[in-house]
Amino acid sequence: MNPGFDAFVAAGPWPQRLGTRALVALARRPRGMALLRLLSPADQLGTSLVAIARYDDPAVSRPLGWDAAAVIARGRTLRSHEGRL
Amino acid sequence: MSSPRNRALTADVCVIGAGAGGAVVAAELAEGGARVVVLEQGGEHSTDDFTARPPEMLARLYRDGGQTITLGDPPIGLPLGRGLGGTTVVNSGTCFRTPPHVLERWRSDFGLELDERSLGPCFERVERSLSVAEVAPELAGANAAVARRGAERLGWSHGYLSRNARGCVGSGVCAYGCPTGAKQHTGITYVPRARAAGATVVTGADVRSIDVRAGRARGVEARLADGARLTVEAATVVVAAGTIHTPLLLERNELGRASGQLGRNLSLHPATAAFARMDELVDMARGVPQSFYVDEFAAEGIMLEGIAGPPAYAAMALPLTGRRHAEAMASYRQLAQFGLMVSDSSRGRVRSVAGRPLIRYDLDDADVARFRSGIARLEQLFVAAGAREIFLPLPSGTRPQAARRRDLKLMAFHPLGTARADARPSHGVVDGDLALHGIEGVYVADGSVVPSALGVNPQLTIMALATRLAFHLLDREVSSDTRPGVGMPA
């Protein structure tokens, strides 16, 4: 779905990884989210996790005025022109 | 399959860790003529590898994907950098000198003879090395302008922050790797200096043991990524693995335990932030994320500082769920955010459990009160700035003065104190020269030596203390002049 998000989840410490994956699986489903609302603040955590993946998607972030690729490209150009590390 | 080749190096000084403290010590020592080996557990981050995408950069630049959490009431996210540059790669770059009242407290409470006279040259040297300068208003961004408007209308003391950035263009992703190389983290400043001066820098080196015999340091042993063993013979060892991992390394080696303070006295500067929807376009990730501060309430232990990031960051940080979350994110371009950091009186502890750090930290009543007050001030700030809607970091309907400990949604970025400096061996892990009490040749140079919360961002303090240590080891006076050859042997 989002390789960056998958890497983020995989990078977590093992005690949390299982929990994170379970939370994300629940939060992606309407019934799962309804269940999480009963377990507040799990609903907030689930929302945050799903949201970081969703809004990291350039198709979602570009209409919001953010283009990560453009930021990186500008950085590369600057470094090239000015000899920065 | 051939077995990995074990290696052995010899040095005057072995530095463990290449973050704010370790990289500074290594470079200054190497330039001073010492033979230096640096062992860094993490990898080397190239600016070319930065993508400005939060999930991927959290996985790559942070320990445990940035998912370190304290155990306590409430739990607190504690993201830690990992690799050459450590947390300086991912921090906001904010630079404050140690406040004078903090230095006075260190003198009175911990017997540390550190004052402006002794630390001034160290601060100057670091500030020159890292191009520390105040953020220009035109780079501060519209997010800072919102906070400034509110502060000015309220008559609150405020200003633009000083940062270690040169040629910043406001990319807005300090926490995810600066894509322009503007942020002068130690990985692109002190580490290259160390290498240029002849230091050997080894990444992927997991230090397992510090060899101390007859009360004197002999060297260090590390496990490399390929499984090989690396031994460094050195009469001086500088431990700079960070506030969370330095005490664990020392404990594992039965060092620094005499006072009973190892791993204790953890302060965090717990923090939170509020969002607001404004009428104007803010585009919070355009500009320096942390460019502005309000120190009106600093004497109460409350510091307000900017914070911001791209949509993925905001989506993760917004204290909303469901439809409200989606609606707020739909107006991301109009969202402003400002943060609050508490100079904590709470103290925690770090221990190793099953080979992993267990960070125990509970917020005390005084800090809960500070958060209630601080969150109320954030709301006041945004109201004064003309916010249309304010999103406080509390459960829906909870007013700041009624917030319970468990209602608080907190992060922290400045762990300090777990190998605290104190002139008395009975009260500290290291002495005023950052030497381990009772052991010859082992020093600590990271946030763990800082004996109290600072109330301001700590990187400059850590770097100044590391600079002081390096020159102490060289038996030279610190020169604030960083021109090559000045103050150094020919």
Interface residues (C-beta under 8 A of the other chain):
Chain A: N2 P3 G4 F5 A7 F8 V9 A10 A11 G12 P13 Q16 T20 M33 R37 S40 P41 D43 Q44 T47 S48 L49 A51 I52 A53 R54 Y55 D56 V60 S61 L64 G65 W66 A68 V71 I72 R74 G75 R76 L78 R79 E82 R84 L85
Chain B: T47 D48 F50 T51 A52 R53 P54 P55 E56 L58 A59 R60 Y62 D64 G65 G66 Q67 T68 I69 G167 V169 S171 G172 V173 C178 P179 T180 G181 A182 I188 P192 D283 A285 R286 P310 P311 A312 Y313 A314 A315 M316 A317 L318 P319 L320 T321 G322 H325 M329 Y332 R333 R356 P395 K409
